[in-house]
């Protein structure tokens, strides 16, 4: 026996949650695109788990948590996934990816490395939009997109500051006595 889901509770559901529920009812969850989105999110979880492991080996004690594949509440879970993914990736950039790129350790060069970093920064975005589109998710994605250049600039400024401390008279190509 199926119970009617209506009344005040259904009327108070947010527009995003209602849209998510309607999309799943109409489109189902068996489409190829939907399955690909879930697979991509699973890849993102694996990437983050690898980053967390590497950060812990390096002694990073910041609270970092890889995203989870638990999507019970729809839009809220997608927001949490995005937040955890980018927080984890930001720590990786701060603690080792930036240095690898700037030092020339990335074998394809700096420009390709920066493009790969930008692509990875937004890797889960389209999949999250497929699973549970919402205006809150779009806002979170645009906020994180704006955060990457600021992060890069702050790391570059720290490098410049550190080099000025080690070279107080600004000599280029030579060591100061």
Backbone bond lengths (Angstrom), bond angles and torsions (degrees), N, CA, C in turn:
res aa  C-N    CA-C-N  psi(-1)  N-CA   C-N-CA  omega(-1)  CA-C   N-CA-C  phi
1 X - - - 1.446 - - 1.529 108.48 -
2 X 1.321 115.97 126.73 1.461 120.83 -178.84 1.520 109.71 -95.09
3 X 1.321 115.64 134.58 1.456 121.09 -178.45 1.526 109.68 -96.09
4 X 1.310 117.14 138.68 1.461 122.32 179.63 1.529 109.82 -67.55
5 X 1.336 117.08 129.51 1.460 122.74 179.41 1.523 108.65 -103.25
6 X 1.267 119.31 86.36 1.457 121.49 -178.73 1.500 110.31 -143.58
7 X 1.285 114.96 -149.43 1.454 120.31 177.82 1.509 112.86 77.94
8 X 1.312 114.89 -162.80 1.459 121.84 -175.42 1.522 111.62 -60.14
9 X 1.341 117.90 -40.56 1.466 120.60 -178.26 1.528 111.24 -57.88
10 X 1.326 117.30 -44.91 1.460 121.17 -179.32 1.519 110.70 -69.40
11 X 1.321 117.76 -34.33 1.453 120.88 -179.69 1.521 111.89 -71.56
12 X 1.316 117.67 -25.51 1.459 121.31 -178.47 1.523 112.93 -91.33
13 X 1.308 117.74 -1.20 1.459 120.97 178.83 1.527 109.26 -65.27
14 X 1.327 116.90 139.25 1.458 119.98 -179.21 1.526 110.27 -64.36
15 X 1.318 114.71 158.27 1.463 119.82 179.72 1.528 110.79 -60.76
16 X 1.341 117.04 -41.41 1.470 120.77 179.71 1.523 111.28 -63.77
17 X 1.322 116.71 -45.29 1.469 120.31 -179.54 1.520 110.45 -65.36
18 X 1.318 116.28 -40.34 1.462 120.48 179.18 1.527 110.72 -64.67
19 X 1.339 116.28 -43.83 1.461 120.78 178.10 1.519 111.68 -62.39
20 X 1.318 115.64 -40.34 1.466 120.47 178.20 1.527 110.60 -61.51
21 X 1.321 116.22 -47.08 1.459 120.45 -179.14 1.524 110.79 -63.94
22 X 1.339 117.61 -42.54 1.462 121.81 179.54 1.524 111.03 -63.65
23 X 1.327 117.10 -42.80 1.465 120.64 179.37 1.523 111.26 -60.60
24 X 1.334 116.28 -43.22 1.468 119.58 179.64 1.522 110.96 -66.14
25 X 1.332 117.94 -35.66 1.465 120.79 178.30 1.525 111.47 -67.57
26 X 1.331 116.53 -43.47 1.462 120.49 -175.81 1.516 111.74 -78.58
27 X 1.327 116.68 -48.75 1.467 121.10 -173.32 1.518 112.95 -89.79
28 X 1.303 116.94 -22.42 1.455 119.43 -175.58 1.518 110.56 74.49
29 X 1.309 115.27 -173.42 1.464 119.97 -178.48 1.519 111.59 -123.48
30 X 1.330 116.85 17.26 1.458 119.45 -174.09 1.526 113.40 -102.62
31 X 1.333 118.87 1.82 1.459 119.29 -177.65 1.528 110.37 -67.13
32 X 1.321 115.33 155.29 1.470 120.85 179.98 1.527 110.52 -62.13
33 X 1.330 116.77 -39.95 1.468 120.10 -179.81 1.523 111.20 -63.67
34 X 1.307 115.25 -38.97 1.457 120.65 179.61 1.531 110.32 -64.91
35 X 1.328 116.49 -43.73 1.472 120.41 178.33 1.521 110.79 -64.15
36 X 1.339 117.06 -41.42 1.465 120.51 177.80 1.519 111.35 -62.42
37 X 1.328 116.64 -37.39 1.461 120.39 178.07 1.528 110.49 -62.47
38 X 1.334 117.08 -44.80 1.470 120.51 178.46 1.527 110.71 -63.00
39 X 1.329 117.42 -40.81 1.466 120.71 179.25 1.523 110.99 -63.37
40 X 1.331 116.88 -40.72 1.455 120.12 178.82 1.525 110.93 -64.85
41 X 1.322 116.88 -39.97 1.467 119.57 177.80 1.525 111.04 -65.30
42 X 1.326 116.86 -36.49 1.472 119.71 175.43 1.525 110.48 -63.61
43 X 1.340 117.76 -38.28 1.462 120.83 175.45 1.531 110.33 -62.23
44 X 1.320 116.32 -42.06 1.467 120.55 179.17 1.523 111.32 -61.53
45 X 1.322 116.82 -40.02 1.464 120.66 177.25 1.528 109.39 -62.10
46 X 1.338 116.99 -44.93 1.466 120.88 178.68 1.520 112.06 -60.93
47 X 1.327 116.86 -42.73 1.462 121.21 177.79 1.522 109.94 -59.64
48 X 1.330 116.07 -46.80 1.467 119.94 -178.48 1.524 112.36 -65.30
49 X 1.324 116.56 -38.13 1.463 118.68 177.46 1.530 110.35 -62.78
50 X 1.324 117.02 -39.15 1.463 120.66 175.96 1.518 111.70 -63.62
51 X 1.323 116.84 -40.99 1.468 121.46 178.30 1.525 110.10 -63.87
52 X 1.324 116.96 -45.42 1.467 120.63 -179.80 1.522 109.91 -59.52
53 X 1.322 117.21 -43.87 1.461 121.17 178.75 1.522 110.72 -60.48
54 X 1.330 116.70 -46.46 1.465 120.61 -179.59 1.535 110.95 -64.19
55 X 1.318 117.06 -41.52 1.463 119.98 178.85 1.526 111.33 -63.35
56 X 1.315 116.62 -41.60 1.474 119.85 179.44 1.530 110.35 -64.76
57 X 1.343 116.93 -39.23 1.474 119.98 177.51 1.522 111.03 -63.10
58 X 1.327 116.46 -30.39 1.460 120.67 179.01 1.526 112.75 -84.06
59 X 1.332 116.07 -0.61 1.455 120.30 177.03 1.519 114.65 85.74
60 X 1.312 117.99 14.29 1.460 120.80 178.23 1.522 107.90 -72.46
61 X 1.315 114.92 123.54 1.461 119.46 -175.36 1.525 112.59 -105.11
62 X 1.327 117.47 1.57 1.470 120.14 178.93 1.524 109.44 -60.05
63 X 1.318 114.48 146.28 1.463 118.22 178.42 1.523 108.09 -69.46
64 X 1.299 115.32 115.79 1.453 121.04 179.20 1.517 107.95 -134.40
65 X 1.308 115.34 134.92 1.453 120.28 -177.30 1.521 108.35 -135.25
66 X 1.318 116.06 124.29 1.461 120.34 177.43 1.522 109.29 -65.38
67 X 1.329 117.00 149.96 1.473 118.86 177.88 1.521 111.13 -63.92
68 X 1.313 114.37 160.51 1.455 121.37 -177.35 1.521 109.49 -115.38
69 X 1.319 115.84 153.09 1.457 121.43 177.36 1.534 111.72 -90.60
70 X 1.313 117.62 14.01 1.466 121.16 176.84 1.525 108.76 -81.96
71 X 1.306 116.30 110.58 1.457 122.16 -178.49 1.527 109.34 -123.76
72 X 1.309 116.41 67.04 1.462 120.57 -178.89 1.519 112.74 -85.48
73 X 1.330 116.28 -31.84 1.461 119.34 -172.34 1.522 113.33 -106.21
74 X 1.314 118.83 10.85 1.462 121.44 175.67 1.509 114.16 71.03
75 X 1.330 118.28 -115.78 1.462 121.39 -172.61 1.529 114.56 -57.04
76 X 1.310 117.94 -39.04 1.466 120.13 -179.75 1.528 111.14 -63.84
77 X 1.320 116.44 -37.89 1.464 120.17 179.84 1.523 111.31 -69.21
78 X 1.321 116.98 -35.57 1.461 120.12 176.69 1.523 110.72 -65.98
79 X 1.321 116.77 -40.46 1.465 119.99 176.55 1.524 111.22 -62.42
80 X 1.323 116.46 -43.59 1.469 120.43 178.93 1.532 110.42 -63.11
81 X 1.326 116.83 -41.80 1.463 121.02 179.01 1.532 109.61 -59.66
82 X 1.331 116.94 -49.12 1.469 121.25 -179.05 1.515 110.59 -59.84
83 X 1.316 116.84 -45.41 1.467 121.41 -179.27 1.533 111.16 -61.06
84 X 1.312 116.60 -47.83 1.467 119.95 -179.12 1.525 111.77 -66.96
85 X 1.329 116.66 -40.38 1.466 119.57 178.99 1.521 110.04 -60.40
86 X 1.325 117.58 -50.68 1.454 119.38 -176.22 1.522 113.23 -72.98
87 X 1.321 118.42 -32.45 1.468 119.23 173.77 1.525 110.53 -61.68
88 X 1.320 116.31 -42.83 1.461 121.08 179.59 1.521 110.29 -65.44
89 X 1.311 116.51 -46.09 1.466 120.00 -178.62 1.530 111.17 -67.49
90 X 1.323 117.19 -34.29 1.458 120.28 176.98 1.528 110.66 -62.27
91 X 1.318 117.22 -42.74 1.465 119.80 177.18 1.519 111.21 -62.19
92 X 1.323 116.85 -37.81 1.469 119.91 177.72 1.526 110.55 -63.73
93 X 1.326 117.02 -42.09 1.465 120.54 178.20 1.522 109.78 -63.32
94 X 1.322 116.74 -46.18 1.464 120.94 -178.30 1.520 113.01 -64.22
95 X 1.329 116.93 -37.41 1.464 119.54 -171.38 1.518 115.32 -96.69
96 X 1.336 118.57 -24.27 1.470 116.19 178.17 1.525 115.39 -152.71
97 X 1.298 121.14 -30.97 1.466 120.13 -175.95 1.526 112.52 -67.19
98 X 1.317 117.49 -42.07 1.467 120.30 178.36 1.523 111.03 -59.55
99 X 1.317 116.18 -47.49 1.474 120.05 -179.82 1.521 111.57 -62.14
100 X 1.335 117.08 -40.54 1.460 119.98 178.57 1.518 111.04 -60.52
101 X 1.308 116.86 -44.17 1.464 119.99 -179.41 1.525 111.36 -67.86
102 X 1.313 117.64 -45.73 1.458 121.21 -176.76 1.529 112.90 -69.04
103 X 1.308 116.79 -28.16 1.463 119.55 -178.10 1.524 112.88 -85.68
104 X 1.320 116.85 -4.02 1.457 119.91 179.63 1.515 113.61 83.78
105 X 1.335 117.83 12.48 1.463 120.97 -179.21 1.522 112.68 -74.57
106 X 1.327 117.24 -18.19 1.462 119.45 178.87 1.527 107.60 -80.07
107 X 1.310 117.96 119.32 1.455 123.11 -169.50 1.527 115.06 -67.22
108 X 1.321 119.29 -15.80 1.469 120.90 179.02 1.522 112.33 -94.97
109 X 1.312 117.59 -1.22 1.457 121.23 178.12 1.512 113.25 98.60
110 X 1.316 114.20 166.80 1.460 121.93 -174.47 1.527 112.34 -64.30
111 X 1.337 118.10 -48.17 1.466 120.02 -175.90 1.521 112.32 -63.86
112 X 1.311 117.22 -43.00 1.466 120.02 177.44 1.523 109.48 -65.12
113 X 1.311 117.10 -40.40 1.460 121.43 178.72 1.515 112.25 -60.97
114 X 1.318 116.75 -42.28 1.467 120.49 178.48 1.526 110.17 -64.70
115 X 1.330 117.43 -41.10 1.469 120.48 178.24 1.526 111.74 -64.36
116 X 1.322 116.95 -39.17 1.468 120.72 177.04 1.530 109.38 -64.41
117 X 1.306 116.53 -42.95 1.460 120.86 178.95 1.526 110.95 -60.33
118 X 1.336 117.34 -44.20 1.466 121.03 178.69 1.527 111.12 -62.87
119 X 1.325 115.79 -41.40 1.467 119.79 179.76 1.530 110.57 -64.76
120 X 1.317 116.39 -43.00 1.464 120.32 179.23 1.526 111.21 -65.34
121 X 1.314 117.61 -36.54 1.461 123.14 -178.97 1.533 110.48 -55.81
122 X 1.333 116.07 -37.06 1.457 120.43 -179.03 1.514 114.21 -107.67
123 X 1.333 117.18 16.82 1.464 121.47 -174.36 1.532 114.44 -53.19
124 X 1.329 120.42 -44.59 1.471 118.32 -176.28 1.529 114.66 -81.82
125 X 1.320 118.42 -5.28 1.465 120.97 -167.58 1.529 114.34 -58.80
126 X 1.314 117.78 -53.10 1.468 119.90 -177.80 1.527 111.59 -64.69
127 X 1.323 116.30 -37.17 1.469 119.39 178.76 1.525 110.67 -65.82
128 X 1.323 116.77 -41.37 1.465 119.88 178.05 1.527 110.86 -64.24
129 X 1.327 115.92 -39.24 1.469 119.67 177.57 1.530 111.20 -64.53
130 X 1.321 116.66 -34.25 1.467 120.61 178.89 1.531 110.42 -68.36
131 X 1.309 116.16 -43.89 1.458 120.72 -175.02 1.523 111.92 -72.46
132 X 1.327 116.33 -42.29 1.465 118.25 -177.44 1.526 110.00 -154.56
133 X 1.320 116.86 80.27 1.469 119.01 -179.51 1.528 110.95 -66.36
134 X 1.313 114.90 141.76 1.466 119.37 176.74 1.524 109.23 -161.61
135 X 1.301 115.87 156.74 1.462 120.46 177.54 1.530 110.25 -67.55
136 X 1.322 117.62 -32.87 1.466 121.02 178.22 1.531 110.41 -65.99
137 X 1.326 116.81 -38.93 1.464 120.23 177.36 1.523 110.24 -66.40
138 X 1.323 117.30 -43.02 1.468 120.43 178.05 1.521 111.05 -59.39
139 X 1.321 116.61 -40.46 1.462 120.91 177.83 1.529 110.97 -65.01
140 X 1.324 116.90 -43.76 1.475 120.56 178.88 1.526 110.54 -62.40
141 X 1.316 117.28 -41.85 1.470 121.13 179.38 1.521 110.44 -62.85
142 X 1.325 117.75 -46.19 1.471 119.58 -179.96 1.528 111.28 -66.98
143 X 1.317 117.59 -33.99 1.467 120.72 177.04 1.526 110.47 -63.93
144 X 1.340 116.72 -44.85 1.465 119.94 178.97 1.528 111.67 -68.63
145 X 1.332 117.47 -34.65 1.469 119.76 176.43 1.525 110.48 -60.49
146 X 1.320 116.72 -39.60 1.462 121.05 179.17 1.526 111.98 -73.25
147 X 1.317 117.29 -23.01 1.468 120.95 -177.11 1.522 112.94 -74.29
148 X 1.335 118.06 -30.46 1.473 120.08 -175.93 1.528 112.81 -62.89
149 X 1.331 120.13 -49.40 1.470 118.16 178.01 1.530 113.03 -60.93
150 X 1.336 116.45 -37.08 1.474 118.98 177.45 1.525 111.05 -64.36
151 X 1.332 116.55 -41.07 1.463 120.97 177.77 1.524 110.04 -61.31
152 X 1.327 116.28 -47.36 1.461 121.46 -179.01 1.525 110.31 -60.21
153 X 1.344 116.95 -44.61 1.466 121.06 179.78 1.527 111.43 -63.62
154 X 1.323 117.27 -39.68 1.468 119.21 -179.53 1.530 110.96 -68.18
155 X 1.323 117.37 -36.44 1.466 119.64 177.35 1.528 110.77 -69.02
156 X 1.322 116.84 -38.36 1.473 120.45 177.22 1.528 110.24 -64.76
157 X 1.338 116.89 -40.22 1.466 120.36 178.31 1.530 111.20 -63.70
158 X 1.325 116.90 -39.98 1.466 120.40 176.83 1.523 110.73 -62.90
159 X 1.340 116.82 -40.40 1.467 120.35 177.32 1.522 110.85 -62.07
160 X 1.320 116.74 -44.28 1.456 121.59 -179.82 1.522 110.57 -63.14
161 X 1.323 116.09 -42.76 1.460 121.42 178.21 1.531 111.08 -63.04
162 X 1.324 116.52 -42.86 1.466 120.86 179.48 1.524 111.34 -65.94
163 X 1.330 117.08 -37.85 1.463 118.88 179.96 1.526 110.84 -70.91
164 X 1.336 118.11 -31.97 1.459 121.08 177.58 1.519 110.77 -67.73
165 X 1.328 117.76 -35.10 1.464 121.29 178.18 1.523 109.51 -67.13
166 X 1.320 117.57 -41.06 1.466 121.39 -179.85 1.511 113.35 -77.50
167 X 1.332 118.65 -12.83 1.459 123.66 -177.14 1.538 108.14 -140.37
168 X 1.322 117.08 71.22 1.468 120.63 -170.20 1.533 114.64 -62.29
169 X 1.328 118.04 -27.17 1.463 119.66 -178.94 1.525 112.85 -97.29
170 X 1.336 117.07 3.10 1.461 121.36 173.32 1.505 116.25 72.61
171 X 1.321 118.87 24.15 1.460 120.64 178.75 1.523 110.21 -65.63
172 X 1.328 115.24 144.05 1.451 120.80 -178.83 1.521 107.71 -117.36
173 X 1.335 116.13 125.69 1.467 120.75 176.42 1.505 115.19 83.38
174 X 1.284 117.10 -9.28 1.464 120.97 179.94 1.519 108.80 -130.66
175 X 1.308 115.30 156.92 1.458 118.64 174.77 1.514 108.19 -87.49
176 X 1.306 115.84 140.56 1.467 119.60 173.85 1.525 108.39 -77.28
177 X 1.331 116.33 138.39 1.486 118.21 177.38 1.501 111.65 -71.81
